[in-house]
Amino acid sequence: MDENKVLFNYYLFTIPHITVLAGALLGILLLLKIDIKKALGIFAVSYGTMLTILALMVRTHFSKLTFYKISLILFVGFTLLGVVLLLT
């Protein structure tokens, strides 16, 4: 089976669970009347961190794929975006 397809299917079935968890965190932060910029920063840091952990778990199997490298860069970038939002 094509490795890219396996990785895509893995992401397809795991990322929605992380999205729901991070979205619930964002909802709780907004209900607590946290500043919107800070809430989005916390959301982005937690979501990006969870996605990065997800990608690192399969590193040994997919580290040679371009799709994996691009996704890992995007996940880390999302985490860094959250850090920037928290610092401003």
N, C-alpha and C positions, 0 to 999 in steps of 0.2 A: 504494500500500500504506500502511496505517496506520503512522504514525511510532512510536507506542507499541509496536506489535507488532514492528517492526524493532529497536527498542532492547531489548525483552524477549528477542528471539531472539539478539541480540548478547551480552547478559549470559548467556543460557542456555548458549551455546557457549564463552564465555571464562572465566567465573568458576570453573567446576570445575578448570581448569588451575591457576589461582592458588591454589585451595584445596588441591590436592595439594602444590604447592610449599611453601606455608606450613605445612601439616601435616607434611611431611617435616622442615622446620626445627624444629618443635615436638618431633617424635620424637627428633631428634638432641640437642636440649637436654635432654630428659628422660633419655636414655641417658647423657649426661655428668653426670647428677646435679645439675643446676642447680636452685636453689630454685624450687619450683613457681610461686610468685607472679611471680618474675622471668622464668621461662620463658614464662608466659602473657602477661606484659607485652611481651616481645620478639616473641612470636607475633602479638599484637594489633597492635603497631606495624607489623611487616612486612606483615601481611595487609591492614591498613587502608591502608597506603601504596601497596601494589600495586593495590588496588581503586580508590583515588583516582586513581592514574596512568591506570588503565584508563578511568575516567570522563572524565578530562581529555582523553584522546586523541580522544574523539568529541564534545567540547564544541561545536565549530562546527556540527555537524549537529543536535544534540538539545537545545541549551541552553534552548529555549523550552518544553520539555515539563515538566509537573509531575512525572511519573515520574522524569525525569532529576534534577531538583532534589532530590527526596526521597532518591533513591539516593546522590547526592553528599553530602548532609548525613549520611546513615547511615555512609557510608564514612569521612568525616572524623571523625565521632563515634567510630567504632571505633578509629581511630588515637589519638584523644585518650584513650580508655579505656585503651589500652595504655600511654600515657605516665603516666597516673595510677597504674596498677599498678606501673610501674617506679619511680615516686617514693615509693611507700609502703612 
